[in-house]
Amino acid sequence: MSSMNDKVALVTGASSGIGRAAAIAFGKAGAKVVVVARREDKGQETVRLIQEAGGEGTFVQADVTKASEVEAMVQKAIATYGRLDYAFNNAGSGNSGKITDLSEADWDLEINANLKSVWLSMKYEIPAMQQSGGGAIVNMSSQGALMGVAGYGAYGAAKAGVIALSRAAAAEYSGDRIRINIISPGAVKTDLWAGAPPEMFDQVAAGIPIGRVGAPEDIAEAVVWLCSDSAAFVAGHNLVIDGGFTAVQ
Ligand SMILES: NC(=O)c1ccc[n+]([C@@H]2O[C@H](COP(=O)([O-])OP(=O)(O)OC[C@H]3O[C@@H](n4cnc5c(N)ncnc54)[C@H](OP(=O)(O)O)[C@@H]3O)[C@@H](O)[C@H]2O)c1
């Protein structure tokens, strides 16, 4: 894969899980990394891990559901490193509930955390990338967008919206040399599943052809590849990374 030296990558939701692994992977590839999240202690921990792996990063605190904070996030990235080349809009939450049980606040929370956040992030990242002469964006969807998962209707709707939004964005900005793609992971062992019983992972793994659930690093490697020049002709694509799970449904 080509080097990302002199490039700047922004990762939302980089204080844990998949976002943290991607931030470390971007750092290892040579990019300077803007680590975004609400929890400062965990975000700073990610910056330390990037540095320990030989990379460079800085923490920017932002709630990506709030326009003013997302605008400031991009401004701080530019103020720190002078440009923006890559963005992984990964932040999201996985709470849901049966459709008749959801409150209006539950619905708004899922849609805002998983879909509005991606729109807001692109709204401010794209002009910064246009200034840098181009770039690449990866937006986080989910296997839950591709199939009906009981109890995850709001989450699945938000993640399906990410796919439609990202394809429209690819249609609008590929001509500006900004490649926009989507990833849809299957089950990945992270804090998102903190409340789940440990045996759940074994049960889920039994239905996955590769025979295990994903690790954050499995997803991180794909994100860095999609942003790299090795993926120069890939745009508007939804990359499913699920160990083959949806292939056998
Ligand atoms: N794990 C899976 O099985 C799986 C599968 C498919 C898709 N995904 C998606 O992958 C993404 C990352 O999840 P994960 O599994 O890595 O779980 P995680 O470890 O809980 O990470 C979620 C990240 O999102 C951040 N975040 C949440 N709301 C935010 C907000 N309003 N503003 C800024 N940051 C926010 C959190 O940071 P702070 O709390 O510090 O803000 C955290 O860094 C999510 O979009 C999730 O839906 C996960």
The ligand as an SDF file (V2000), in Angstrom:
LIG
                    3D

 48 52  0  0  0  0  0  0  0  0999 V2000
  -18.9570   -3.4270   16.9150 N   0  0  0  0  0  0  0  0  0  0  0  0
  -19.7470   -3.8600   15.9470 C   0  0  0  0  0  0  0  0  0  0  0  0
  -20.1610   -5.0420   15.9320 O   0  0  0  0  0  0  0  0  0  0  0  0
  -20.1540   -2.9370   14.8330 C   0  0  0  0  0  0  0  0  0  0  0  0
  -20.6970   -3.4850   13.6630 C   0  0  0  0  0  0  0  0  0  0  0  0
  -21.0660   -2.6410   12.6090 C   0  0  0  0  0  0  0  0  0  0  0  0
  -20.9250   -1.2690   12.7590 C   0  0  0  0  0  0  0  0  0  0  0  0
  -20.3900   -0.7630   13.9230 N   0  0  0  0  0  0  0  0  0  0  0  0
  -20.2500    0.6940   14.0200 C   0  0  0  0  0  0  0  0  0  0  0  0
  -18.8880    0.9840   14.2700 O   0  0  0  0  0  0  0  0  0  0  0  0
  -18.8030    2.2660   14.8850 C   0  0  0  0  0  0  0  0  0  0  0  0
  -17.8190    2.2070   16.0320 C   0  0  0  0  0  0  0  0  0  0  0  0
  -18.3640    1.3600   17.0250 O   0  0  0  0  0  0  0  0  0  0  0  0
  -17.4850    0.3750   17.9290 P   0  0  0  0  0  0  0  0  0  0  0  0
  -18.0210   -0.9810   17.7220 O   0  0  0  0  0  0  0  0  0  0  0  0
  -16.0480    0.6410   17.7390 O   0  0  0  0  0  0  0  0  0  0  0  0
  -17.9830    0.8000   19.3880 O   0  0  0  0  0  0  0  0  0  0  0  0
  -17.3570    1.7470   20.5090 P   0  0  0  0  0  0  0  0  0  0  0  0
  -16.0530    1.1910   20.9800 O   0  0  0  0  0  0  0  0  0  0  0  0
  -18.4500    1.9420   21.4990 O   0  0  0  0  0  0  0  0  0  0  0  0
  -17.0490    3.1000   19.7450 O   0  0  0  0  0  0  0  0  0  0  0  0
  -18.0020    4.1090   19.5200 C   0  0  0  0  0  0  0  0  0  0  0  0
  -17.2360    5.3960   19.3540 C   0  0  0  0  0  0  0  0  0  0  0  0
  -18.1310    6.4260   18.9250 O   0  0  0  0  0  0  0  0  0  0  0  0
  -17.9120    7.5660   19.7350 C   0  0  0  0  0  0  0  0  0  0  0  0
  -19.1340    8.3610   19.7570 N   0  0  0  0  0  0  0  0  0  0  0  0
  -20.3960    7.9250   19.9890 C   0  0  0  0  0  0  0  0  0  0  0  0
  -21.2490    8.9670   19.9370 N   0  0  0  0  0  0  0  0  0  0  0  0
  -20.5030   10.0620   19.6530 C   0  0  0  0  0  0  0  0  0  0  0  0
  -20.8160   11.4470   19.4860 C   0  0  0  0  0  0  0  0  0  0  0  0
  -22.0620   11.9030   19.5810 N   0  0  0  0  0  0  0  0  0  0  0  0
  -19.8030   12.3160   19.2130 N   0  0  0  0  0  0  0  0  0  0  0  0
  -18.5230   11.8590   19.1070 C   0  0  0  0  0  0  0  0  0  0  0  0
  -18.1710   10.5620   19.2550 N   0  0  0  0  0  0  0  0  0  0  0  0
  -19.1580    9.6870   19.5330 C   0  0  0  0  0  0  0  0  0  0  0  0
  -17.4680    7.0340   21.0770 C   0  0  0  0  0  0  0  0  0  0  0  0
  -16.6470    7.9710   21.7450 O   0  0  0  0  0  0  0  0  0  0  0  0
  -17.0770    8.8980   22.9870 P   0  0  0  0  0  0  0  0  0  0  0  0
  -18.0570    8.1210   23.8240 O   0  0  0  0  0  0  0  0  0  0  0  0
  -15.7710    9.1650   23.6770 O   0  0  0  0  0  0  0  0  0  0  0  0
  -17.6450   10.1180   22.3610 O   0  0  0  0  0  0  0  0  0  0  0  0
  -16.5980    5.8530   20.6410 C   0  0  0  0  0  0  0  0  0  0  0  0
  -15.2850    6.2870   20.3690 O   0  0  0  0  0  0  0  0  0  0  0  0
  -20.2320    2.6660   15.2520 C   0  0  0  0  0  0  0  0  0  0  0  0
  -20.7480    3.5810   14.3020 O   0  0  0  0  0  0  0  0  0  0  0  0
  -20.9870    1.3410   15.1710 C   0  0  0  0  0  0  0  0  0  0  0  0
  -22.3490    1.5060   14.9020 O   0  0  0  0  0  0  0  0  0  0  0  0
  -20.0020   -1.5620   14.9420 C   0  0  0  0  0  0  0  0  0  0  0  0
  1  2  1  0
  2  3  2  0
  2  4  1  0
  4  5  1  0
  4 48  2  0
  5  6  2  0
  6  7  1  0
  7  8  2  0
  8  9  1  0
  8 48  1  0
  9 10  1  0
  9 46  1  0
 10 11  1  0
 11 12  1  0
 11 44  1  0
 12 13  1  0
 13 14  1  0
 14 15  2  0
 14 16  1  0
 14 17  1  0
 17 18  1  0
 18 19  2  0
 18 20  1  0
 18 21  1  0
 21 22  1  0
 22 23  1  0
 23 24  1  0
 23 42  1  0
 24 25  1  0
 25 26  1  0
 25 36  1  0
 26 27  1  0
 26 35  1  0
 27 28  2  0
 28 29  1  0
 29 30  1  0
 29 35  2  0
 30 31  1  0
 30 32  2  0
 32 33  1  0
 33 34  2  0
 34 35  1  0
 36 37  1  0
 36 42  1  0
 37 38  1  0
 38 39  2  0
 38 40  1  0
 38 41  1  0
 42 43  1  0
 44 45  1  0
 44 46  1  0
 46 47  1  0
M  CHG  2   8   1  16  -1
M  END
$$$$
